Amino acid sequence: MDDLSLVRDHTVYRCVMGSRAFGLATEASDTDRRGVYLAPTPLFWRFEKPPTHVEGPREEQFSWELERFCELALRANPNILECLHSPLVEHLTPVGEELLSLRGAFLSRHAHVSFSRYAVSQRGKLLADLRVHGAPRWKHAMHLLRLLLSCRDLLRSGRLTVDAGPYRDRLLAVRRGELGWDEVDAWMARLQEETDRALAGTPLPAEPDRTRVQDFLVRTRRASVS
């Protein structure tokens, strides 16, 4: 079985991500698709294991094998957690439905560290562009601000929301370069401070519910033996 067949024949969940899921799409926006496939259990009995991720078959499409996806979600990987909360679901099987029902099991205070590390990395890239080109990539600046807003609100409420909602107009102004870098950078710094403060009173548990997720994974693997 080739890699793309795993995606075509065994996808349990597929959604649209990026600007379209965030409510920040423009006419030029691509359609980014993300998915999860369940490799049949017998494929793991061979020396050569099935891939942990596959690109394609369509452009801007990327999928993870279920176990890898769960591992990353338990680590509070921002891209993975947001994938689980996309409002634009294109394909969903019963296994995918159960995966979505576990969204709360993946959430924990680890999100503060994982989102913050990602934000620091992305801000570093923006500063490098500023030094080399005289301006950051405003689209990337917009998405970093959206991520910081999402993390802050997650820590405050215990719920992850990917739609930019009331921040849409100002975020799109950032994308168009209508706000200066100093103003954008100050907004980023303020959001990071608010995120740090939110950690103290967050309703999120200290750890994700690994036992519940592992039970789901084991049952799913057993069911796909035949």
C-alpha positions in Angstrom: 0.0 0.0 0.0 1.5 3.3 -1.0 1.4 6.4 1.2 -1.2 8.3 -0.8 -3.5 5.2 -0.6 -3.4 5.5 3.2 -4.8 9.1 2.9 -7.3 8.3 0.1 -8.7 5.1 1.7 -8.1 5.4 5.5 -8.7 9.0 6.4 -10.8 9.3 9.5 -10.8 13.1 9.8 -10.1 15.9 7.3 -10.6 19.7 7.8 -9.7 23.0 6.3 -7.2 25.1 8.2 -5.3 28.3 7.7 -7.0 31.6 7.0 -10.3 30.1 5.9 -10.7 28.3 9.3 -9.5 31.4 11.2 -12.0 33.7 9.5 -9.2 35.7 7.9 -9.4 34.5 4.3 -9.0 36.9 1.3 -9.7 36.2 -2.3 -6.0 35.1 -2.7 -6.1 32.7 0.2 -5.2 29.0 -0.5 -7.3 26.2 0.9 -5.1 24.3 3.4 -6.3 20.8 4.3 -5.2 18.8 7.2 -6.2 15.2 8.0 -5.8 12.1 10.1 -5.6 8.6 8.7 -5.7 5.3 10.5 -3.1 2.9 9.1 -4.4 -0.7 9.2 -2.9 -2.5 12.2 -1.3 -5.3 10.1 1.0 -2.7 8.5 2.7 -2.3 11.8 3.7 -6.0 11.9 6.2 -5.5 9.1 9.8 -4.2 9.4 8.9 -1.2 7.4 6.3 0.7 9.3 3.6 2.9 7.8 4.5 6.6 7.5 3.7 9.0 10.4 2.6 11.7 7.9 1.9 12.1 4.3 1.7 15.1 2.0 -1.0 15.2 -0.7 -2.7 14.0 -2.7 -4.0 17.6 -3.3 -1.9 20.7 -3.0 -1.8 22.2 0.4 -2.9 18.9 2.0 -1.0 17.2 4.9 -2.1 14.3 7.0 -0.9 12.5 10.1 -1.2 8.9 11.1 -3.6 8.7 14.1 -1.0 7.7 16.7 1.4 10.5 15.7 -1.4 13.0 15.7 -2.4 12.0 19.2 1.2 12.2 20.4 1.6 15.7 19.1 -1.8 16.7 20.5 -0.9 15.4 24.0 2.2 17.7 23.8 -0.1 20.6 23.1 1.4 21.2 19.6 -0.4 24.4 18.5 -1.0 23.3 14.9 -2.4 19.9 16.0 -4.7 21.3 18.7 -6.1 23.9 16.3 -6.7 21.2 13.7 -8.9 19.4 16.2 -11.0 22.6 16.6 -11.4 23.6 12.9 -15.0 24.8 12.2 -14.6 23.5 8.6 -14.8 19.7 8.7 -14.8 18.0 5.3 -14.7 14.3 6.1 -15.5 12.4 9.3 -15.8 8.7 10.1 -17.0 7.2 13.4 -13.3 7.0 14.5 -12.9 10.6 13.6 -16.0 11.5 15.6 -14.5 9.8 18.6 -11.3 11.6 18.1 -13.1 14.9 18.1 -15.0 13.9 21.2 -11.5 13.7 22.9 -10.6 17.3 22.2 -10.9 18.2 25.9 -8.6 15.3 26.9 -5.8 16.8 24.9 -6.0 20.3 26.5 -3.7 21.1 29.4 -1.5 23.8 30.9 1.2 22.5 28.6 -0.4 24.8 26.0 1.2 27.8 27.7 4.7 26.5 27.0 4.1 25.1 23.6 2.3 28.1 22.2 4.7 30.5 23.8 7.7 28.7 22.4 6.2 28.7 19.0 5.4 32.4 19.3 9.0 33.2 20.3 10.3 31.2 17.3 8.0 33.0 14.9 8.7 36.5 16.3 12.4 35.7 15.8 11.7 35.1 12.1 9.8 38.4 11.9 12.7 40.3 13.5 15.1 38.7 11.0 13.0 39.8 8.1 12.8 43.3 9.7 16.6 43.4 9.8 17.2 42.0 6.3 14.3 43.5 4.3 13.3 46.5 6.4 9.8 45.0 7.1 8.4 41.8 8.5 6.2 39.5 6.5 2.9 41.0 7.5 0.9 37.9 6.9 3.1 35.9 9.3 2.8 38.8 11.8 -1.0 38.5 11.6 -1.0 34.8 12.2 1.3 35.1 15.1 -1.1 37.7 16.7 -4.0 35.4 16.1 -2.1 32.5 17.8 -1.4 34.6 20.8 -5.0 35.6 21.1 -6.0 32.0 20.8 -3.6 30.9 23.5 -4.6 33.7 25.9 -8.3 32.9 25.5 -7.7 29.2 25.9 -5.9 29.7 29.2 -8.7 32.1 30.4 -11.6 29.9 29.4 -10.3 26.4 29.0 -11.7 26.3 25.5 -9.8 26.6 22.2 -11.3 28.8 19.5 -9.6 29.2 16.2 -12.0 31.8 14.6 -10.5 35.2 15.0 -14.0 36.7 15.4 -13.9 40.2 16.8 -10.3 40.7 16.0 -10.7 40.1 12.2 -10.6 43.8 11.1 -7.5 44.7 13.0 -5.7 41.5 12.1 -6.4 42.1 8.4 -5.1 45.6 8.8 -1.9 44.1 10.1 -1.7 41.8 7.1 -2.1 44.8 4.8 0.8 46.5 6.6 -1.4 49.4 7.8 0.0 49.1 11.4 3.6 50.0 12.0 5.9 47.3 13.4 6.3 49.1 16.8 2.5 49.0 17.2 2.3 45.3 16.2 5.2 44.3 18.4 3.7 46.1 21.4 0.4 44.2 20.8 2.4 40.9 20.7 4.2 41.8 24.0 0.9 42.8 25.6 -0.8 39.5 24.6 2.1 37.5 25.9 1.9 39.2 29.2 -1.9 38.6 29.4 -1.2 35.0 28.5 1.3 34.6 31.3 -1.1 36.1 33.8 -4.0 33.9 32.6 -1.9 30.8 33.5 -2.3 31.5 37.2 -6.1 31.1 37.1 -6.6 28.8 34.2 -9.2 26.1 34.5 -7.0 23.8 32.4 -5.6 20.7 34.1 -1.9 20.4 34.7 -1.7 17.3 32.4 -3.7 16.0 29.5 -5.8 12.8 29.9 -3.3 10.4 28.4 -5.1 7.3 29.8 -8.3 8.2 28.0 -6.5 8.9 24.7 -4.5 5.7 24.9 -7.6 3.7 25.5 -9.1 5.2 22.4 -6.0 4.4 20.4 -5.7 0.8 21.6 -9.4 0.1 20.9 -9.1 1.6 17.4 -5.9 -0.4 16.6 -7.6 -3.6 17.7 -10.7 -2.9 15.6 -8.6 -2.5 12.5 -6.7 -5.8 12.7 -8.9 -7.6 10.2 
